[in-house]
Amino acid sequence: MAPIGRPRGGTPAVLVVLFVGAFAMGSAELLVMGMLDLISADLAVSIPVTGTLVTAFALGMAVGGPLLALATAHLDRRAVLVGAVAAFALLNLMPVLVADYTLFLVARAGVGATEGLFVAAALTALESVVPRERAGRAMGVVITGFAAASAVGMPLASLLGRELGWRTSFVGLAVIGAGIMLAALVVLPPVPVARASRTAGAQLRHAFAPRVLAVLALCCLVFAGVQSALTYLVPYLGEVTGVTGPLVVGVLFAFGVATTAGSAVGSRFADAHARLALQCGTVGLTVSLLVMFLLGGQVAFAVLGIVGVGLFAMGMAPAMQSQVMSLAGPGAALAASLPASASNAGDAVGALLGGAAIGRAGLEAAVLAGAVVAAAAVVVAVATGRLRPHTPATQDFPQAVEPIAAHSQSA
């Protein structure tokens, strides 16, 4: 196998490109939610129908992302990543060029799938351009890009859309995508895939091994617990806490900042202390949800609980990603896309669970249901802490990883 070249500009340049790419894709994921009313009015479709654009994206990421990752598992990671970003840019232009709702729906599913592929390609490429003992921390930098999108990217894109028209935001994303593609071509070296990892059978066997599925189940539980409460956060704030109007925006911003901070801090523990991070994170999430349930009538405690949910949930994300890829070994090219699928599945289950709880006992019940699910996640986190990473043979990994590590700066 040909050796992997040194990144131009070093590891920091690669991390910057991948962070910006994650930020752009995270902003694209949330963009429709921030402009749902504008899109509905312009395309003359109802709000509920327009909401299916969000569903299409989630399905594209949950299903299309892993399928694309599997189909491209044998290809050079740099080529896959560049292709994913190019597709992202083109798909975001489709609703700008053609005012057709059905085409828009297809494009959103495609954007979701390309985001899933980007995550898989970016994180597996990082394993070859940073020292192995710092891979989890580097993954956390990329994941923080997605978290930052909720705090900064989506509000800015929504503001731009409201001032200049919703299509302007999509054009902006396409332009940013083109810039990321060019930057990736410049700074990323070729990253060939290990010979032992190239077949679909090998990818499926390792990516869906029981030890990997156990961590994916944990991921699903964590985000089901979170979404059970947060899907209904705005009505919860109004009816339980008594927070309305501009103050709601302030609470949502605080939550976005907490998710960004949580991801950044969590990346520090994603390597040597991943198992401990998951155990402490699930306990913190459970306590935060219980604070929301028991003390939600007091603004300070309600906000403290909400911030805690964002901090602990996203603080676990780098560790979950690192654990899944480590446990998958040669199946990492496919497995890298699976935490996003598991979290999307958890979001869907959590929203349904919270809705059912509200129907039975009111808004506080949705928060309690989330706390119960989070408590179950604590048990799973403790159980998965006994799992150990896959220990592949030397030929399972690309050659020349160590020379890169030796030249790379700290992630």
C-alpha positions in Angstrom: 0.0 0.0 0.0 1.3 3.5 -0.8 2.2 5.5 2.2 0.0 8.3 3.4 1.3 11.8 2.8 1.8 14.4 5.4 -1.1 16.9 5.7 -0.3 20.3 4.2 -0.3 22.8 7.1 -0.2 19.9 9.6 -2.9 18.4 11.7 -4.4 21.8 12.8 -5.2 22.7 9.2 -7.0 19.4 8.8 -9.0 19.9 12.0 -10.0 23.5 11.0 -11.3 22.3 7.6 -13.3 19.4 9.2 -14.6 21.6 12.0 -15.9 24.2 9.5 -17.4 21.3 7.4 -19.2 20.0 10.4 -20.4 23.5 11.3 -21.8 24.0 7.8 -23.5 20.6 7.8 -24.9 21.1 11.3 -26.3 24.4 10.2 -27.9 22.9 7.2 -29.5 20.2 9.4 -31.2 22.9 11.6 -31.9 25.5 8.9 -35.4 24.4 7.9 -36.6 24.4 11.5 -35.5 28.0 11.8 -37.4 29.1 8.6 -40.3 26.7 8.5 -42.9 29.5 8.3 -41.1 31.3 5.4 -40.7 28.1 3.4 -44.3 27.1 4.0 -45.6 30.5 2.8 -43.4 30.7 -0.2 -44.1 27.2 -1.5 -47.8 27.3 -0.6 -47.7 24.2 1.6 -49.0 23.8 5.2 -46.7 23.9 8.2 -47.2 20.2 9.0 -46.3 19.3 5.4 -43.3 21.5 5.4 -42.2 19.8 8.6 -41.7 16.6 6.5 -38.5 18.3 5.2 -37.1 17.7 8.7 -38.2 14.1 8.7 -36.7 13.6 5.2 -33.3 14.9 6.4 -33.4 12.7 9.5 -34.2 9.6 7.5 -31.6 10.4 4.9 -28.9 10.7 7.6 -30.1 7.7 9.6 -30.5 5.3 6.6 -28.7 6.9 3.7 -25.6 7.8 5.6 -24.7 4.3 6.6 -25.6 3.0 3.1 -23.3 5.5 1.4 -20.6 4.8 4.0 -20.8 1.1 3.2 -20.8 1.6 -0.5 -17.7 3.8 -0.3 -15.8 1.9 2.4 -13.2 0.7 -0.1 -12.4 4.2 -1.4 -9.7 6.7 -0.3 -11.1 8.7 2.6 -10.0 12.0 1.1 -11.8 11.3 -2.2 -15.0 10.3 -0.3 -14.9 13.4 1.9 -14.4 15.7 -1.0 -17.3 14.0 -2.9 -19.6 14.2 0.1 -19.0 18.0 0.4 -19.4 18.5 -3.3 -22.8 16.7 -3.2 -23.7 18.7 -0.1 -23.1 22.0 -2.0 -25.1 20.9 -5.1 -28.0 19.5 -3.1 -28.4 22.7 -1.2 -28.7 24.6 -4.5 -31.6 22.4 -5.8 -34.4 24.2 -3.9 -32.9 27.5 -5.0 -32.9 26.7 -8.7 -36.2 24.7 -8.8 -39.3 25.8 -6.8 -40.7 22.3 -6.5 -41.6 20.9 -3.1 -41.1 17.2 -4.0 -37.6 18.0 -5.4 -36.9 19.9 -2.2 -37.9 16.9 -0.1 -35.6 14.6 -2.1 -32.8 17.2 -1.8 -33.2 17.3 2.0 -33.0 13.5 2.2 -29.8 13.7 0.1 -28.3 16.4 2.3 -28.9 14.2 5.3 -27.3 11.2 3.6 -24.2 13.2 2.6 -23.9 14.6 6.1 -23.8 11.0 7.4 -21.1 10.1 4.8 -19.1 13.2 5.7 -19.0 12.2 9.3 -17.9 8.7 8.5 -15.2 9.9 6.0 -13.9 12.7 8.2 -13.6 10.7 11.4 -11.9 7.7 9.8 -9.5 10.1 7.9 -8.6 11.6 11.3 -7.5 8.2 12.6 -4.7 8.4 10.0 -3.6 11.9 10.5 -3.4 12.2 14.3 -1.6 10.0 16.8 -3.9 7.1 17.7 -3.9 8.1 21.4 -5.4 11.5 20.5 -7.9 10.3 17.9 -10.9 10.7 20.3 -9.9 14.3 21.1 -9.6 15.1 17.4 -13.0 13.6 16.7 -14.4 15.8 19.5 -13.2 18.9 17.6 -15.2 17.8 14.6 -18.3 16.9 16.7 -18.0 20.4 18.4 -18.5 21.8 14.9 -22.0 20.2 14.8 -22.7 21.4 18.4 -21.6 25.0 17.5 -24.1 25.0 14.6 -27.0 24.9 17.1 -25.7 27.9 19.0 -24.4 30.1 16.2 -24.9 28.6 12.7 -28.7 28.1 12.7 -29.6 31.5 14.2 -27.3 33.3 11.8 -28.6 31.4 8.8 -32.2 32.0 9.9 -31.6 35.7 10.4 -30.0 35.9 6.9 -33.0 34.0 5.4 -35.5 36.4 7.1 -33.7 39.5 5.9 -32.8 38.4 2.3 -35.1 35.4 1.6 -34.9 31.8 2.8 -33.1 30.7 -0.5 -30.2 33.1 0.4 -29.3 30.9 3.3 -29.1 27.8 1.1 -27.0 29.6 -1.4 -24.7 30.6 1.4 -24.4 26.9 2.5 -23.6 25.9 -1.1 -20.8 28.5 -1.3 -19.3 27.4 2.0 -19.5 23.8 0.9 -17.5 24.7 -2.3 -14.9 26.4 -0.1 -14.6 23.4 2.2 -14.2 21.1 -0.8 -11.3 23.2 -2.2 -9.7 23.5 1.2 -9.9 19.7 1.8 -8.2 19.1 -1.6 -5.4 21.3 -0.5 -4.8 20.2 3.1 -5.8 16.5 3.2 -3.4 13.9 2.0 -4.6 10.7 0.2 -5.9 8.3 2.9 -6.1 4.8 1.4 -8.2 2.2 3.2 -6.6 -0.9 4.7 -6.9 -3.9 2.5 -8.5 -6.0 5.2 -11.3 -3.4 5.6 -12.3 -3.0 1.9 -15.0 -5.6 1.5 -18.6 -4.9 2.5 -18.7 -8.2 4.4 -15.8 -7.2 6.6 -17.4 -3.8 7.2 -20.8 -5.2 8.2 -19.3 -8.0 10.4 -17.1 -5.6 12.4 -19.4 -2.6 12.5 -22.4 -4.6 13.7 -20.6 -6.8 16.2 -22.4 -7.1 19.5 -19.9 -4.9 21.4 -20.6 -2.1 18.9 -24.3 -2.5 19.0 -24.2 -2.2 22.8 -22.6 1.3 22.6 -25.1 2.2 19.8 -27.9 1.2 22.1 -26.4 3.5 24.8 -26.3 6.3 22.2 -30.0 5.7 21.3 -31.0 5.7 25.0 -29.1 8.9 25.8 -30.8 10.9 23.0 -34.2 9.4 23.5 -34.0 10.7 27.1 -32.9 14.1 26.0 -35.5 14.4 23.2 -38.3 13.2 25.4 -38.0 16.4 27.4 -36.5 18.9 24.8 -38.9 18.3 22.0 -41.5 20.1 24.2 -39.1 22.6 25.8 -40.8 25.7 24.7 -44.3 24.8 26.0 -42.5 23.4 29.2 -40.9 26.8 29.7 -44.2 28.6 29.2 -46.5 26.5 31.3 -44.3 25.0 33.9 -41.5 27.6 34.4 -43.4 30.7 33.4 -40.7 31.8 30.9 -42.1 33.3 27.7 -41.2 35.8 24.9 -37.6 36.9 24.4 -36.5 35.0 27.5 -37.2 31.7 25.7 -34.7 32.7 23.1 -32.2 33.4 25.8 -32.7 29.9 27.3 -32.4 28.2 23.9 -29.2 30.1 23.3 -27.8 29.0 26.7 -28.7 25.5 25.8 -26.8 25.8 22.5 -23.7 27.2 24.3 -23.9 24.3 26.8 -23.9 21.7 24.0 -20.9 23.4 22.4 -19.0 23.6 25.6 -20.0 20.0 26.5 -18.7 18.7 23.2 -15.4 20.6 23.6 -14.8 19.4 27.2 -16.0 15.9 26.4 -13.4 15.6 23.6 -10.7 15.8 26.3 -11.8 12.6 27.8 -12.7 10.7 24.6 -9.4 8.7 24.5 -8.1 7.4 27.8 -11.2 8.0 29.8 -14.1 7.3 27.4 -15.8 4.7 29.5 -15.7 6.9 32.6 -17.0 9.9 30.6 -20.0 7.8 29.5 -20.8 6.7 33.0 -20.4 10.1 34.5 -22.3 11.7 31.6 -25.3 9.5 31.9 -25.5 10.1 35.7 -25.2 13.9 35.0 -27.9 13.7 32.4 -30.3 11.9 34.7 -29.7 14.3 37.5 -30.3 17.3 35.2 -33.6 15.9 34.0 -34.7 15.2 37.5 -33.9 18.8 38.4 -36.1 19.9 35.5 -38.9 17.6 36.7 -38.7 18.4 40.5 -37.8 22.0 40.4 -39.0 23.2 37.0 -41.3 25.8 38.5 -38.3 27.8 39.6 -36.6 29.6 36.7 -33.0 29.3 38.0 -33.3 25.5 38.6 -35.1 24.9 35.3 -32.4 26.7 33.4 -29.7 24.9 35.4 -31.3 21.6 34.4 -31.6 22.5 30.8 -28.0 23.7 30.6 -27.0 20.4 32.3 -28.8 18.4 29.7 -27.0 20.1 26.9 -23.6 19.9 28.7 -23.8 16.2 29.6 -25.5 14.9 26.5 -23.1 16.5 24.1 -20.2 15.9 26.5 -20.7 12.2 25.9 -20.8 12.5 22.1 -17.0 12.3 21.4 -16.6 9.4 23.8 -19.5 7.5 22.1 -18.1 8.1 18.7 -14.6 7.1 19.8 -15.8 3.9 21.5 -17.9 2.8 18.5 -15.0 3.2 16.1 -12.5 1.6 18.5 -14.8 -1.4 19.1 -15.5 -1.8 15.4 -11.8 -2.0 14.4 -11.6 -2.7 10.7 -15.3 -1.8 10.3 -14.7 1.8 11.4 -15.4 3.2 7.9 -19.0 2.1 8.3 -19.3 2.3 12.1 -18.3 6.0 12.0 -21.7 6.8 10.5 -23.7 4.7 13.0 -23.7 6.9 16.1 -25.5 9.6 14.1 -28.1 7.1 13.0 -28.5 5.8 16.6 -29.0 9.4 17.9 -31.5 10.2 15.2 -33.4 7.0 16.1 -33.2 8.1 19.7 -34.6 11.5 18.8 -37.6 9.9 17.1 -38.3 7.5 19.9 -37.9 10.3 22.5 -40.3 12.7 20.8 -42.9 9.9 20.6 -42.3 8.9 24.2 -42.6 12.5 25.5 -45.7 13.1 23.5 -47.3 10.0 24.9 -46.4 11.0 28.5 -47.8 14.5 28.0 -51.1 12.9 26.8 -51.3 11.0 30.0 -50.0 13.4 32.7 -49.0 16.8 31.3 -45.7 18.4 30.3 -43.8 17.5 33.4 -44.4 13.8 32.6 -42.3 14.2 29.4 -39.3 15.3 31.5 -39.9 12.4 33.9 -40.0 9.9 31.1 -36.7 11.3 29.8 -35.2 10.9 33.3 -36.3 7.3 33.4 -34.7 6.6 30.0 -31.5 8.4 31.1 -31.4 6.2 34.2 -31.6 3.1 32.0 -28.7 4.6 30.1 -26.6 4.7 33.3 -27.0 0.9 33.6 -26.0 0.4 30.0 -23.0 2.7 30.3 -21.7 0.7 33.3 -22.2 -2.5 31.4 -20.5 -1.3 28.3 -17.6 -0.1 30.4 -16.4 -3.7 30.5 -16.0 -3.9 26.7 -12.5 -3.7 25.3 -11.5 -2.3 21.9 -11.0 -4.5 18.9 -7.3 -5.5 18.6 -6.7 -6.0 14.9 -3.7 -7.5 13.2 -1.1 -5.0 11.9 -2.3 -5.3 8.3 -5.8 -4.0 9.3 -4.4 -0.5 9.5 -3.0 1.8 6.8 0.7 2.0 6.7 2.7 5.2 7.6 0.3 6.3 10.3 3.2 6.7 12.7 5.2 9.0 10.4 2.2 11.3 10.3 1.7 11.2 14.0 5.4 12.0 14.5 5.1 15.1 12.3 1.6 16.2 13.6 1.1 18.8 16.2 -1.1 18.0 19.2 -4.8 17.6 18.3 
